[in-house]
Amino acid sequence: MYKRQVVDWSWDLLEEGERTLLRQVSVFAGGWDLPAAEAVTGGPDAAPLLGALVDKSLVVATPTETGEMRYRLLETIHEYAAERAAEAPRVLADAAAAHTAHFGTLARKADPLLRSADQLVWIRRLESDLDNIRAALHRTVVTAPDEPAAVRLVLAMGWFWWLRNLRTEGLNWADRAAALGEDPADPEDPLHWPRRHLHMLRFFLAAESSPVDDIHGDEELQSLVSRVTDDFRTRGGAEAARFPGLLWPLTGYMRREHTPDVRASFDAAVANTRAHGGDWEYALTLMFRTHMLVDTPRGMDGVDEDLAELRVLGGRIGDRYLRAQVASAAAEAWMTRGRYEESGDAYREALELAREIGAQAEEPFLVGRLAELAYGAGDLDAAWAGLDEAQAAAERQHVYDARAYIDFLRAAIALAAGNLPLARRFVDAADGAQVYGSRPPQFTAAVKGLAARITVLERPGGAVAGLRGMTEALGLAVEAGCGEVFTAHLAEETGVTLPLLGLYAAAARILAAAGSWRVYGPRTVVEEREVTAALELVRARLDPEAYEAERAVGAAMTPADAVAYLTAVSEEFSDN
């Protein structure tokens, strides 16, 4: 009560202009700077009036690192000013509208600069006013619904939410903005393309924020994904050459059944952004295509040329996130070729850039990839320690999707160390982990294959189920069009396990087949050790002529041939 009396007394001593300004600044959430105050008050007197209120201890002024002044109201004063503002509805309404307009303009100004060499400055700028932007969003979506304004502000903030790992929050605002209206029936309606972009942003954020079963099980969402994607694909032109519309090829991974023409979609998107977009838009689609190609058959063909072009574009644009993604793609390409030292250098470059920009969602995966390189080199202790670091980063940054990947690698390391119970514990954790967005088919196949191999090793009765599981995993990879190195790895996992079941001829054939698919790079140290040991056992049990005959047949097999052969072997084995 006493505090209220003190504030009332201070209010009574204010001049009318000071009272009006205090009412107006009550619309701010958190702090504000002088340009924001001038925008909200609508006049040039904001500076002297703010100074007077600072002198009277009703407004707090704090200098920033750049020497500019930030202002704020203490909580008690803010509540009092809001009460007084409610007594002057017109003043409050005008200030609120000016607040929304100012921060909408700020977000739209920052949006392209978040993809430039100046991005760190603009990330900090938006972060300093994030509460104000949230207040503006709440106003346009809830208290004074304004669909066009809400859509514009959500789209302007989309890339910031992605970069700063605020994807769940961004999806919530995007969903609420979309619920303000319906998609226009007329494609020439002014809201047609803004709402199409809004939906594409929703898909992009949902892919990282929603469990995959929710996405695949939502019939209405599946239908919307198809309509919006087809619109960008067939009619997009310039609209499909700017963010977020240019992301339309990625929606193929949200479908219950992946579209068979993902490569064609990415090729079309790259050509479209080259024709209609800027450097960043073209580079982003090219980068996404490069990441996709590394995991497809013959995908490495032409990757070097794309990566060289991306390096030039990244240097010219200055976007650290883009450069980090390019470095990560290069690292993946080097890993595929068995050039592990270069791969490690590129992953460390990507990690440094991601940390610099604060792209928190990237850190656990990049640290995990470095741990994977250590595992492949045979340094199991370093790999395990690296996964500890990756897990700590995932928990610190709330990147829950990384857990499945980390658990899978822990299972592989435990198996290499001969600890079957630990391997089983972690492969089951990886298989059961909730995944947000669409789980890549190669990851599903890898987990299934490793789990099946552990099944064979951990108990005599698991031989039949394990052999079938490994065959199914290889079949899944082949059906999904995974790259040669990956299918070779799965086949070799099966090949090194077959001798333990007494299937020596089958082992010779499958290992020869897998070796013939390795057109880009060698095995890792761990893989080479296992294959060498298996082949020694096979050669000890088969006479030289039979061994060479099986090897010759295997070397001519395609991945599909190998799946068919292993299916037959599994059926015959289960009958015996």
N, C-alpha and C positions, 0 to 999 in steps of 0.2 A: 504493500500500500504506500509505504514511504517513497519507494522508487518511482511509483506512478506519479506521486505528487511532485517529485523533483522534475520529472520529464514534462509534466503539465506546466510547471513554472517556467521551464526553459522554452517551451512552445509559446507561452504567452509573451515572452520577451522577443520573439522573432519578428522580423519585418515580413510583410505579406509575400514578397518575392522569395524569401528564404523558406517560408511555409510551403509555398507552391513547389519549390524545387525538392523539398524533403518528401512531399507527397509523390512527386514524379519519380524520384530515385528509388521509391519503395518497390518499383516493378523489377528492379535488378535482383538476381539471385547470385549470391557471392559478391565479388567485387566488380569494378568497372573502371574504365579509363576516361580521360577527358573527352575524346571524340564521341564515345558512347553517351556520356552525359549530355553533350551538346545535341546529339541526335534525339535523345529522349525529351529534353526540355524544349527543343525547337528554337533556341536563341543563343546569342553570343555572350550572354551574361552568366553562363554556367560556371566559368572559372572563378570569377570574384565571389559568386554566391557559395560555391563549394568551399572556397577559402574561408569565408565567414563561418560556415557551418563546422569546418575543421577547427577553427579558433574557439568555437563554442562547445567543442568535444561531442558534437552530434554526428559527425562524420569522421572516420579514421582514414588517414592518408599514409600510404607506405610506398617508398620508392622501389622500383624494380631494378634488376641487374643492368638494364639498358639506360637507367636514369629517368625513365618515365614514372609518373605517379599513378598508383592504383588506389581506388577509394572503396570503402565498404562501410556498412552500418553494423554496429553491434546488434546482437539478436534482439535485445530489449527495445532498442531504438527502431529496428526494422519493423517489429510488430506494432509499435506505436504509430510509425509513419504510415503503415498499411491501413490502420484504423482511420487515421485522419484522411487518407486518400479516398477511402470509401465514402467519406462525407462530401466529396467533390467528384461525382461519377464521370463528368465530362473530362475533367483533368486526368483522372485515372485511365479512362478509355483511350484518350489520345496518347498518353505516355505508354500504355501497353502496346498500342498499334505501332508506335514509333520504335519501341524496343524490339518487337518482332521484325519489323522491316530492317532495322540496323543489323541485327544478328543474322538475318537471312542474307543480307548483302555481304556480310563478313564471311559467312560460310561459302557463298558462291565465289567470292574473290579468292579464298584460300584453296578451293577445290583443285584447280589446275596447278597451283603452286606446290601442292603436296606431292606432285609428280615431277618436281624440278630439283635443281641443285639447291634451291632455297627452302627445301621441304622442312628441315629441322626448325628453322625460324617459325614457319607456319604451323607446324605441329604444336610447338609450344604456345603459339598464339591462340590456337583453338582450345588447347587444354586449359589455358588461363581463363577462358570464357565458356567452358563446357557447361557449367551450371546455368549460365544465361541462355545458351543454345537449347538446353533441355527445357528451360522455362518457356522459350519461344515455341518449341515443339508441342509442349503440353497445351499451350494456348491455342495453337492452330488445330490441334487434334481433339482436345477435350473441352476447354472452357469457352472457346469461340471458334468452333470448327470452320475451317477454310481449306477445302480440298486442294485447290491449286497451290496455295501457299505452303501447305503441309507437304505436298508432293515435291515441290521445288526444294524445300529445306532438307527433306530426307535424302533426296538424290545428291544434294551438295555435300552431305555428311557421309555418304556411303563409303567412300574410299578411306576416310579417316577412321571410321569404325573398323574397317578391315585391318588397316595397318596397326592400330593400337589394341587389337584383340578385344574390341567391344562388340563382338558380332552378335551376341545374344541380345544386347540392348538395341543394336541397330535393327535387328530383325523385328523386335517388338514394335519400334516406331514405324517401320515399313509396313508391317501388318495392319497397324492401327490407321495409318494414312490410307492404305488400300481399302479399308472398310468404310471410309467416308463416302464412297461413291461406287458406281458400277462402270465397267468398261464400256465406252461409247460404241453403239452399233455402227456408227458412221466412221470409217477410217480417216475421214478428213476432219473430224472433230478435233479442236485444239488440245484436248486432253488425251487423245488416242496414244500418241507416242510417249508422252510423259508417264502415262500409266503402264505402258509396255516396259519402259525402262524401270519403273518402280517394281514391277513383277520380276524382272530379271535380277534386280538387286535382292529381292526377297529370296529368289532361288539360290543366288550366290551365298548369301548369309545363312540360309537354311542348310545348305550342304555342309556347313561347318558347325551348325548349332542345333540340329535336330537329329534324333536317332533315325538311322536308315529305315527301320521298319515303319516309322511314322510317315516318312516321305513316300515309300513304296506302297503303303497301305491306304493312302489318301487318294481316292478315285478322283475327287474334284481337283486336287492339286495336279495329279497326273494329266488330266485333261487340259488344265490351264498351261502347264509346261509345254505341252504339244502345240497349243494354239499360239502362244507367245513366241516359241522357238521358230515355228514355221513362218510367222510374220517377219521376224528379223532375217531369216534365211532368204525368203523370197522377195520381200519388199523393202528391206532395211536400207540398203545403200548407205548414205551418210549417217542415218540413225544407227545402223549396225556397225559404224566405224568410230563410235565414241562409247565411253564407259557410262553405264554398265551394259548397254546393248551388245557390245562386241563380245560379251561372254557367252553368247548363245551356243557355241559348240559344246561348252562344258555341261549343258543340261542333259546331254546324252548319258552322262554318268548318274543322273537322278532317276532315269527310267527304270521300271521294274526289269525290262529287257533292254539291254544296251543296244542302241542303234548300230547296225553293222557298218555304217559309213562315217565313223568318227574321224578317220583320216581325211576323207573328202570334205567333211564339215570344217575341219581346221584349215585345210587348203583354201577353201572358199573364204573363210574369215580372214586369212592372211592376205589374200588377193584383194579383198574388199577394203581392209584398213590401209593397204598400200595405196589404193586408188583414192580413198575418201578421207582417211584419217591423218593425224599428225605422226610425228616420230614415235611418241610414247605409245599411242594406240597400236601402231604397226608393230613396234617392238614387243608389246605385251602379248599380242596374238601369236607372234613368231616364237616367243619364249614358251607359251603354253604348248604350241605344236612341238617344239623341240623336246620338252619334258615328256610329252606323250609318245613321240617317235622312238625314244631310247628303249621303251618297253614293248615295242612291236617288232614282228619279224622284218628283217632287213631295214629296221628303222635307223640304224647308224649310217646308212647311205645318205650323204648330203648333210649330216649333222655338223660336220666341221665347218662347212661354208656358212650354215645358219649361225653357229656360235661365233664365228669371226665377225659376221655382220652385227650380231647382237652386242658384241664387245664395243664396236664402234658406236652403235646407237646409244648404248648405256653411258659411255663416256661423254657423248654429246648432250644427252638429256640430263644427266646428273642425278637421277632418281636412285637412291641407295637400295631401295627395295627391289627395283628392277635389276640392278647390278648384282644383288645378292642371289636373286633367282637365276640369273644367267650363270653365275659362278657355280651354283648348285647343279644346274643342268650340265655344265662342263665337267663337274666332279663325277656326276653319274655316268657320263660318257667315258671318262677315264677309267672308272671302276669297271665298267663293262669290258673295256679293253685290257684289263689287268694292269693298268698303269697306276698302281696304288699310291705311290708317292705324290704324283701330280694330282690325283684325286683328293688326297688329304690336304694338299695346299689349297685347292679350290674350295673344299668344304670349310676350311679355316677362314678363307677370304669371305665366303658367304656368311659365316657366323659373325665375323667382325662387323660386317655391314648391317646385318640384322640387329645386332646389339646396339649399334650406333643410332639406328633409326627407331629403336624401341619396338621392333616387330616381334613381340614376345612369343607369338604362336609358332614361330620358326625355330626358336632356339633349341627346344628339346629334341626335335627331329634331326637338326644338324649335328648336335652333340652326339646323338645316337648313331648317326652315320659314321662319325669318326670312331666311335666304339666298334661299329661293324667292321671297319677297316682293320682295327687292331685284332679283332677276332679272326678275320680272314688271314692275317699274317701269322696267326698261331699264338699271339700274346694274349692268352685268356685272362690273365690277371688285369692287364691294362684295359681290356674290353669290359670286364665286369666293373672296374672302377669308373670307366667312361659312362656306363649305363647308370651307375649311381648318380653321377652328375646330371645326366639327362633326366632321370626321374625327379631329382630335386628341382630342376628347372621346370619340369612339367607341373609339379605340385605348386611351385611358387607362382607360376604364370597361369594356373588353372587350365592347362592344355591337356584335357583328359584323353583326347584321342591318342596321344603319344603312349599311353600306358600299354595298349595292345602291342604296339611295335616293340616297346622296350621289353615286355614280358616274352615276346616271341624270341628276341635275341638272347635273353637270359636262358630260355629253354635250349636254344642251339648251343650255347656255351656250356651249359650243364651237361648236355649230351656228349659234347666233345671231351669233357673232363671225366666222363664215365659215371656221372651221378644221375641215374635214371629217375629216382624219386623226385629230385629237384627239377629235372627236365619235364617230367609229367606235370608237376605242380604249375610250372610257368606256361607250358603250352596250353593247358586247360584254362588258365587265366587269360591268355591271349585270345583263345577261341571264344570265351564267354564275355569278354569285355564289351561294354556298350560303346558302339562307334557312332559318331555323329557324321551324317552325310553318308555317301555311298562307299562301302569298303572296297578297295581295288581288288579285282579278281585275282591278281597275282599274290596279294597278301592272303586272301582266303585259301588259295591253292597251297601256298607255302605253309600255312598253319596246319592245314589238313594233311599235307604230306609229312610234316615233321611229327605230328601226333600219331599218324599211322606207323611211322618207322619206330617210334618209341613203343607202340603197342606190340610190335614184333619182338622187340628186344626185352621187354620187361616180364613177359610170361609166355610159357610154351603154347598156351591155348590162344594166344593172340596172333598166331601166324597167318591164319586165313583172313581174319578181319583186317590185319595190318597190310597184307599184300593187296587186298581189294581197295583199301583206303589210299594207298600210294598210287595205285592205278587210276583211281577216281581223281586224285589231285592232279596228276599229269594230264588227264583228259580235260579237266576244267581249264588248265593253263592253255592247252592247245585250242580248245573251243573259244576261249577269250582272246586268242591271238597274241599271247605274250611273246616276248622276245626270245631269241635263240639261247642266249646265255641262261635265262631263267628256266626254260624248259629243259635245257641240258642239266642244270643243277638238280631239278626234280627227278629226272631220269636217273642221274647218278646216285641220288639218295636211294632209289629203288635198287639200282644195280649193285651197290655195295652191301645191301641187305639180303639180296637173293642167295648168295653163298651160304648164309647162316641157315637157310631153309633147304639146303642141299640142291638148289637150282643153279648149278654151275654153268651149264650151257646158256641158260637164259641170261645169267649175269654177264657172260662174255658178249652176248649179242647186244644187250641194252647198253652196256658201257661203251661199246664200239659206236653204237648209234649216237649216244650223247656226245661222245668225243667229236664226231663228224659235224655236229651242229655248232660247235664252238668256233665260229668263223671270225670272231672279233678278238677274243682274249683267252688267256690261260685260266686254269683253275686257281683258286686261292690255296694257300699253304695247307689249310685244314682239308679242303677237298682233295688236293693231290695226295695227301697222306692216306686218306681213306680209300681212294681209288687204287692207289698202289698196293695197299694191303689186300684189298679184295681181289685184284688181278693175280697177285702171288698165290692166293688160295685157289683161285680158279685154274691157273696153269698147273698147279700141283695135282688137281683132280681130273683134268681133261688131258687126253693125249694131244700132242702138238697139232696133228691134222684136224682133229675135231675143233680144237680151240681156234685155229686159223679160219676154218670154215664158218664157225659162228661169227667171228669177227668180220668176215667179208660180208655176210648177210646183214649184220647190224650196221655196217658202215653205209649201206645203201638205203637204210630205212629212213622214212620221214617221221616227224613226231606223231602224226596220225597213225602211221604203221606201227609205231612202238606201242601206242595205246591199245590198238587192236590185238597185238601180239601178247601184251601183258594181261589183257582181259582173258584171252584164251588160256594163258599159263595159270592165271588165278582160278579159273573154273576147273581146270584139270587138277590143280593142287588141292582144291577143296574136296574133290571127289575121292582123293587117295587117302 
